[in-house]
Amino acid sequence: MGPHRDSGEQAWPVLQAALVTDDDGRRVLAALVRDPDRGADELRSWLVSRGDRIITNVHGGHVEQLVNIAKVEALTITAPPPAPVVPRQLPAGIDDFVGRETIAAELERMLLGPADARRLVQISGPAGIGKTTLAVRVANRVADRFPDGQLYVDLRGGGLPRTAAVVLGEFLRALGVDDRLIPAEIGEREALLRTRTRERALLFVLDNALDEGQVRPLLPGSGASAVLITARRRLVSLEGVRIVAVPLLSPAESYRLAAYIVGDARADGERASIEELARLSGYLPLALRIAATRLAARPGRPIAWLVRRLGDKHRILEELHVGDRDIRASFALSYVDRSESQKRAFRVLSALDAPDLAAWTMAGLLGIAVPEAESDLEALVDNELVEDAGTDAAGHARYRLHDLLRAFGREAAADELPSVLDDACAWYAELCQRATEEVSPGGYHQAIPRAAGAVDRPADAIEAAFVGGPLTWFEAERLALLATLYQADIAGCRAVCWRLANSLPDFMELHGDMVQWQRVARIGVAAATADGQPEAEAYARRSLGIALLYSQDLTHAADALHAALNLFTAVGSGKQRAITLRSLGEALTVPDSVPAATGYFAEAQSIFDALDEPEWQAWTRWSAAIAQSVGDDDVAAIEHLRDCLAMFERLDHVRGIAVAVRSLAEIHRRRGETDLALAELERCLPLFHAVHDRLGEALAWRSLSDLYAAQGRPDDSERAQALAEPVLSEIVDTAVFR
């Protein structure tokens, strides 16, 4: 449009359009109609204070000429000025919207908050979580509270983003601004939008935003308007924004959504299949909607048909595609714009079955410093590719993946999977070696030298791993360790499997989960045997034997320990042979086999004496004392327990002290010496807790529960039993083994 308008016929429509889209302008226009002379004064003030674009764009910028034109043209107006334009742009909501009532109510409360507060709200969440559906639902529910209209735009942040300049033009036109009055410069468009919305109550829905830079120019001025944004990343630097994260659907909500799409009768007839369909879809609305839509298009197929197809984790993303809906493509939009280091972190995290990982773990796998790894992971969290899994006992932030995003990441990491898995096992085995040598030097684990060509890990990653001490490290990493080992076993990674499995028995003993310990040991046996490593096989078979021993499967325990003993004898390891002899004696510590058990203890003791191994001397003396107690020689048992207790005290071996004290308490309890038993149990409880010995602590609480009950203290008994039960319910209990 040219800078000058010399004709009143051309100038008046432009000026009138500007007047009718502004509250003050409409008052000026009404004044002109009522009294052109008085209205002219008001127009003159309006043009000077507000109409700089009008002055610039029409009639050469001459105020008096515009006033004169307006006085003449206003005489021709017989009807009142047109009402302001009220845009109604919200899309219709969907019929199958389910759940989300709590979060929808929270969003409504924020959007309808105090008028003097900035009502700027973002809905965040990963691709497919239902951000747009929820935003449209909430916006339609509150639309009548915004009488001046509702503006909606899809900003296409997941594809080719729309520019703020274009969207501003659309908004201004929707608000009644004549095309000829819309400035070319984006800053002027922003200012005009703020002017047009300053005294109006409008609801803006900015859907699928890319980032803060795209959103900021589209925000209205101060006033009664509210803004609802959806975006795949958290727009944390947007001033005054309140971010609401959308959770996954609950199982019940997922069932309702699928049933609506496939039909209630069909869903009720295959309820278990619908529930499994929802689980395999990760309770992600888009994935579940795709799966259910596919079933709706095949009414003759059983729901179990698609459940079987989704059960193939290598093809699940292929199956979650129907029409123009594709879960893989939806995830790709979030992934493609990440930096190369962020993409690599995402792929490595995706490659592992670990339920969650800390930044230091990722630093070790990526070969970068911990702060760099954490920055990449935090960026992935902000972009909704990775979830914040809270913090662990050591205070480290942990990160996890939705199952479908993990499947997407593994596709991207297909060529890297074997090397990542090998490296993760090697990294964990190295850490286990460091930790067990500190917690239990010379214990059951195999001391394995670093493999030739082993990767040097970042120093700050190793330091961060053990910031809370090795026991805290293990409790924080236990599930990740086990998941990585099980994944490596399935993948056939033999060498790393036995290295990791044989690094774990001391920690598995402390944790007390005998089922998992047996599985770990069996993996070690199979991997070492297949890899032709007889010494490693010996360690693994002994580990299995001790786990079976704790589980009171004494026959199979003895078989595994005999096999380990033969292997240790063959490879010439005297100390390990003695440790295994002691364990064999424990497997025979039953009333009918006490003499045989005592013979094994004596042989082990002589080897330990010759090797000057004071810790194992103390443990073997303890084992012999337990055998004496089982053989009904409590006097000798108490004497030997006091001897081994003194040995543990000289060694400052906290766990050994706790075990010996608890064993004394058990004998006192059986002999009816309640006060002595109570004193010993109360002494050993904090010691077990200090060394993270869950089994020892649980057994002590259970014994206390029995003693309290015998003393007529039911409340104390119940409290003690409640503390013991969570651990004891996981394992097969025994009160006699180390």
C-alpha positions, 0 to 999 in steps of 0.5 A, spaced: 500 500 500 502 506 498 504 511 503 499 517 501 492 517 499 490 524 496 483 522 495 478 522 501 474 517 498 480 512 499 482 515 505 475 514 509 474 507 509 481 506 511 480 511 517 473 508 519 476 501 519 481 503 524 476 506 528 471 501 529 476 496 531 478 500 537 474 501 543 476 509 543 475 509 536 468 507 536 467 512 541 470 517 537 466 515 531 459 515 535 461 522 537 462 524 529 455 522 528 452 525 534 456 532 533 461 532 527 464 539 530 465 536 537 467 529 534 472 532 530 476 534 536 476 527 539 478 525 532 484 529 532 486 527 539 485 520 537 489 521 531 495 524 535 495 519 540 493 513 537 493 513 530 500 514 527 499 508 522 493 512 520 496 518 519 502 515 516 498 511 511 493 515 509 492 522 506 499 524 506 499 524 514 495 530 515 491 530 521 487 536 519 485 533 512 483 527 515 479 530 520 475 534 515 474 528 511 471 525 517 466 530 518 464 530 511 463 522 511 460 522 518 454 525 516 452 520 511 452 515 517 445 513 519 446 507 523 450 506 529 458 503 528 458 496 527 460 492 533 467 489 534 469 483 530 468 477 535 472 471 533 470 464 534 476 459 532 476 454 536 476 447 533 470 442 535 472 437 541 472 430 540 467 425 542 471 420 545 475 424 550 476 420 556 479 422 563 483 428 565 478 431 569 483 433 575 488 436 570 482 439 566 479 442 572 486 445 574 487 448 567 480 451 567 482 454 574 489 457 571 485 460 565 480 463 569 484 466 575 484 473 577 484 478 571 490 482 574 494 476 574 498 474 567 494 468 565 499 464 561 498 456 561 502 451 557 500 444 557 506 440 556 508 432 554 511 427 549 508 426 542 502 422 542 500 424 550 493 428 547 496 435 549 491 438 543 485 434 545 486 436 552 487 444 550 481 444 545 477 440 550 478 445 556 478 451 551 471 450 549 469 449 556 471 456 558 469 459 552 463 463 554 468 466 560 471 470 554 466 474 551 470 478 546 472 471 542 477 465 542 483 465 537 486 458 535 492 457 531 496 451 529 503 453 530 506 447 527 512 446 531 513 439 530 514 440 522 515 447 518 513 452 524 509 458 522 512 465 523 510 469 528 509 475 523 504 471 519 500 469 525 500 476 527 497 478 521 491 472 521 490 474 528 489 482 527 484 480 521 480 476 525 480 481 530 477 486 524 483 490 522 483 492 515 489 489 511 491 496 509 492 497 516 496 491 518 504 493 518 509 490 515 514 490 520 513 484 526 514 489 532 509 494 529 504 488 528 506 486 536 504 492 538 497 493 534 495 486 537 497 489 544 493 495 542 487 491 539 486 486 545 488 491 551 481 492 554 478 485 551 477 478 554 480 474 549 482 466 549 488 465 545 490 457 544 497 457 541 497 449 539 503 445 537 508 451 539 516 450 537 519 455 542 519 461 546 521 465 540 515 463 536 510 464 542 512 471 545 510 475 539 503 472 539 501 474 547 496 479 548 497 485 552 495 486 559 488 485 561 482 480 561 485 475 556 488 468 557 493 464 553 493 456 553 499 453 549 501 446 547 508 444 546 512 438 546 518 442 549 517 446 556 517 453 555 521 454 561 523 461 559 517 464 557 515 470 562 510 468 567 508 461 564 505 456 568 507 449 565 502 443 566 505 436 564 500 431 562 500 424 564 499 418 561 492 415 561 490 410 567 489 403 565 481 404 567 481 411 562 485 407 557 480 401 557 474 406 556 478 410 550 479 403 547 472 401 548 469 407 545 472 406 539 472 398 538 465 398 541 463 396 548 460 389 547 466 387 543 471 390 548 467 387 554 467 380 550 475 381 550 476 385 556 483 382 558 485 383 551 483 390 551 487 391 557 493 388 554 492 392 548 492 398 552 499 396 556 502 395 550 500 402 547 504 404 553 497 408 555 499 413 550 493 416 547 495 416 540 498 409 540 492 406 543 487 410 538 491 408 532 491 400 535 483 401 537 482 404 530 485 399 526 481 394 530 475 398 529 476 397 521 477 389 522 470 388 526 471 380 524 478 380 527 479 378 535 482 383 539 488 378 541 490 378 533 493 385 534 495 384 541 499 378 538 502 383 533 504 389 538 507 384 542 513 383 537 517 389 540 521 389 534 515 391 530 511 395 535 512 401 531 510 398 525 504 396 527 502 403 530 500 406 524 493 407 521 491 412 515 495 419 517 496 417 524 503 414 525 507 414 532 514 413 529 513 419 525 510 423 531 516 421 535 521 423 529 518 430 529 521 431 536 528 427 535 530 430 529 531 437 531 536 435 537 543 436 537 548 430 535 550 429 542 543 429 545 541 424 539 547 420 541 545 420 549 538 418 547 540 412 543 544 410 548 539 410 553 534 407 549 539 401 547 539 399 555 533 395 558 535 399 565 528 402 568 532 408 569 539 411 569 543 417 572 547 422 568 554 419 571 552 412 568 551 416 561 557 420 562 561 413 563 558 410 557 558 416 552 565 418 554 564 425 556 564 429 563 558 428 568 555 436 567 555 435 559 551 428 560 547 431 564 546 437 560 544 433 554 539 429 558 536 435 561 535 438 554 531 431 552 527 432 558 525 439 556 523 436 549 519 430 552 523 425 549 526 423 556 522 423 563 525 425 569 525 419 574 526 423 580 533 422 584 536 416 588 539 415 595 545 418 593 542 425 590 543 423 583 537 425 578 535 419 574 532 419 567 527 414 564 524 412 557 517 411 555 517 404 552 515 406 545 520 412 545 525 406 547 523 402 541 523 408 537 530 410 540 533 402 538 531 403 531 535 409 531 541 405 534 540 399 531 547 399 529 550 401 536 546 396 540 551 390 541 557 395 542 553 399 547 550 393 551 557 390 551 560 397 554 554 398 559 556 391 562 563 392 562 562 399 566 558 396 571 562 390 572 568 395 573 564 399 578 562 393 582 569 391 582 571 397 585 565 397 590 566 390 593 573 391 594 571 396 599 565 393 602 567 386 602 575 385 600 576 378 599 569 376 599 565 371 594 566 375 588 571 374 583 577 379 583 577 380 575 583 384 572 581 390 567 580 387 560 585 389 555 583 395 551 578 397 557 575 404 556 578 409 560 572 412 564 571 420 565 574 421 572 568 425 575 563 419 573 567 414 577 567 419 583 560 421 582 558 414 582 560 413 589 559 419 592 554 416 597 558 410 598 558 403 595 552 400 599 548 406 597 551 406 590 548 398 589 542 400 592 541 405 587 543 401 581 541 394 583 535 394 578 539 397 572 545 392 573 540 386 573 536 389 567 543 390 563 545 383 565 539 380 563 539 383 557 546 381 555 544 374 557 539 374 552 543 377 547 549 372 548 554 377 550 558 371 554 564 375 556 561 381 559 556 376 562 560 372 567 564 378 569 558 382 571 555 376 574 561 374 578 562 381 581 555 381 584 554 376 589 557 380 595 551 385 594 546 380 592 547 377 599 546 384 602 540 385 599 537 379 600 533 377 594 535 370 593 530 369 587 534 374 583 541 372 586 540 365 583 538 368 576 544 372 576 549 366 578 546 361 573 547 366 568 554 367 570 555 359 570 552 358 563 556 364 560 563 362 563 562 355 561 560 357 554 566 362 554 571 356 556 573 360 563 573 354 568 575 359 574 570 364 572 565 358 572 567 356 579 566 362 582 559 362 578 557 355 581 559 357 588 555 364 588 549 359 585 550 354 591 550 360 596 544 363 593 540 356 594 543 355 601 540 361 603 533 359 600 534 352 604 534 348 597 540 344 601 541 339 596 542 343 590 546 348 594 551 342 595 551 340 588 553 346 586 558 347 591 561 340 590 562 342 582 565 349 584 570 345 589 572 341 584 573 347 579 577 351 584 581 345 586 583 344 578 585 351 577 589 351 584 586 356 588 587 354 595 583 360 598 577 360 594 577 352 595 577 354 603 571 359 602 567 353 598 569 348 603 566 353 609 559 354 604 559 346 603 559 345 611 553 350 611 549 346 606 550 340 611 548 344 617 542 340 619 541 335 625 543 329 621 549 332 618 553 336 623 559 331 624 560 332 616 559 339 616 564 340 622 569 336 618 568 341 612 569 347 617 575 344 620 579 343 613 577 350 611 579 353 618 586 350 617 587 353 610 585 360 613 590 359 618 595 357 614 594 363 609 593 368 615 586 370 613 583 373 619 576 375 616 575 368 614 578 365 620 572 369 624 567 367 619 569 359 619 569 360 627 562 363 626 559 357 622 562 352 626 558 355 632 552 355 628 553 347 627 554 346 634 547 350 636 544 345 631 547 339 634 544 342 641 551 344 644 549 351 646 554 352 651 560 350 646 556 355 641 555 361 645 563 360 647 565 360 639 560 365 638 563 370 643 570 368 640 568 370 633 565 376 636 571 378 639 575 377 632 570 381 628 571 387 633 578 387 633 577 387 625 572 392 626 568 388 621 561 391 622 557 386 619 561 380 622 559 383 629 552 384 627 551 377 625 555 374 631 550 378 636 544 376 632 546 369 632 547 369 640 540 373 641 537 367 637 540 362 642 538 366 648 531 366 645 531 359 644 533 358 651 528 362 654 533 368 656 529 373 654 532 379 657 539 377 654 536 376 647 532 383 647 539 386 648 543 383 643 537 384 638 537 391 639 544 392 639 545 388 632 539 392 628 543 399 627 549 395 625 545 391 620 542 398 617 549 401 617 551 396 612 545 395 608 544 388 610 536 388 609 536 380 610 540 381 617 536 387 619 529 383 617 531 377 621 532 381 627 526 385 627 522 378 626 525 375 632 524 382 636 517 381 634 516 374 637 519 376 643 515 382 644 509 378 643 511 373 648 512 379 653 505 381 652 507 387 647 502 386 641 503 393 639 511 393 639 510 386 636 506 388 630 510 394 629 517 390 628 513 384 624 511 390 619 518 392 618 521 385 617 515 383 612 517 387 606 524 383 606 522 376 608 516 376 603 521 377 597 526 371 600 526 364 603 528 365 610 533 362 614 536 364 621 543 361 621 547 362 614 552 368 614 
